[in-house]
Amino acid sequence: MRIVALLLLLSLGAAHADDLAPGGTLRAAFLANNPAQALRAGENDWRGTSIEMTRELARRRNLQVALIPLTNPPAVIEAVA
């Protein structure tokens, strides 16, 4: 499923980069305490499928990345609303 989501996002044209990241920064909110989403690899360093997908999408669209680790699902929902 994650591969399909990534392929879908990567297939977006360059014009859609502005829709994804209006300020030139792709923001990704995730549950920091959920190892299925991300694992802490250092002080401000995160690893995992979600993180790598975000970085790859940003790289392909020439965007900056802002990782936003949060502690509960309502915070994630509010961050992306």
MONOR-V903309 format. One record per backbone hydrogen bond with DSSP energy under -0.5 kcal/mol. CO is the residue of the C=O (numbers start at 1). NH is the residue of the N-H. If there is no record, write none. Layout:
BEGIN
co:CO nh:NH
co:CO nh:NH
END
This chain:
BEGIN
co:1 nh:5
co:2 nh:6
co:3 nh:7
co:4 nh:8
co:5 nh:9
co:6 nh:10
co:7 nh:11
co:9 nh:12
co:13 nh:16
co:14 nh:17
co:15 nh:18
co:16 nh:20
co:17 nh:21
co:21 nh:24
co:24 nh:64
co:25 nh:27
co:26 nh:66
co:28 nh:68
co:30 nh:32
co:30 nh:70
co:31 nh:34
co:33 nh:35
co:34 nh:37
co:34 nh:38
co:37 nh:50
co:37 nh:51
co:39 nh:47
co:42 nh:45
co:45 nh:41
co:45 nh:42
co:47 nh:39
co:48 nh:52
co:49 nh:53
co:50 nh:54
co:51 nh:55
co:52 nh:56
co:53 nh:57
co:54 nh:58
co:55 nh:59
co:56 nh:60
co:57 nh:61
co:58 nh:63
co:59 nh:62
co:64 nh:26
co:66 nh:28
co:67 nh:69
co:68 nh:30
co:70 nh:32
co:70 nh:33
co:72 nh:75
co:72 nh:76
co:73 nh:77
co:74 nh:78
co:75 nh:79
co:76 nh:80
co:77 nh:81
END
